[in-house]
């Protein structure tokens, strides 16, 4: 179907494939930049002890960090094919 559309537009299948790869690369780089930004922000927040002070820690803080850890574990398990994503 892509080749047929490309032929109608005067493009060859090779040109369309190259354009699609270029678009995919651009989207990949944008998604990676978004992830990098989020990781930098999380690292800074972690370095600041998630904006808490030792004398103020309560179980709500623990629950919040456990939630964050669980969500990050889902990501790392998927990325590294561990946990439920293990082969």
C-alpha positions in Angstrom: 0.0 0.0 0.0 2.9 2.4 0.8 4.5 1.6 -2.6 1.2 2.3 -4.4 0.7 5.6 -2.6 4.3 6.5 -3.3 3.9 5.7 -7.0 0.9 7.9 -7.2 2.9 10.8 -5.7 5.7 10.2 -8.2 8.0 8.8 -5.5 9.8 5.5 -5.7 9.5 2.8 -3.0 13.1 3.4 -2.0 12.5 7.1 -1.5 9.5 6.4 0.6 11.4 3.9 2.7 14.2 6.3 3.2 11.7 9.1 4.3 10.0 6.7 6.7 13.3 5.8 8.3 14.3 9.4 8.6 10.9 10.2 10.2 11.4 7.2 12.5 14.9 8.4 13.5 13.6 11.9 14.2 10.8 10.5 16.4 13.2 8.1 18.2 15.6 11.0 18.9 12.7 13.1 20.2 11.5 10.3 22.5 15.0 9.7 23.8 15.5 13.4 24.6 12.2 13.3 26.5 13.3 10.3 28.5 16.7 11.9 29.2 15.0 15.1 30.4 12.8 13.0 32.8 15.7 11.0 34.1 17.7 14.2 34.8 14.8 15.7 36.7 14.3 12.5 38.7 18.0 12.4 39.5 17.9 16.0 40.7 14.8 15.3 42.8 16.5 12.1 44.3 19.7 14.0 45.0 17.5 16.5 47.0 15.9 13.5 48.9 12.6 14.1 47.1 12.3 17.5 48.8 12.1 16.0 52.3 14.1 16.3 55.5 15.0 13.4 57.7 13.0 14.8 60.7 9.9 15.1 58.5 9.8 11.6 57.0 6.5 9.8 57.5 4.9 6.7 56.0 3.3 8.8 53.3 6.7 9.6 52.0 7.6 5.9 52.1 4.5 5.0 50.1 5.2 7.6 47.5 8.7 6.4 47.0 7.5 2.8 46.8 5.1 3.9 44.1 7.9 5.6 42.2 10.1 2.5 42.6 7.3 0.2 41.3 6.7 2.3 38.2 10.4 2.5 37.5 10.7 -1.2 38.0 8.1 -1.7 35.3 10.2 0.4 33.0 13.5 -1.3 33.8 12.0 -4.8 33.7 10.7 -4.0 30.2 14.0 -2.4 29.0 16.2 -5.2 30.4 13.8 -8.0 29.8 13.6 -8.9 33.5 10.7 -9.7 35.9 7.5 -10.4 34.0 9.3 -9.4 30.8 12.0 -12.1 31.1 12.3 -14.4 28.2 
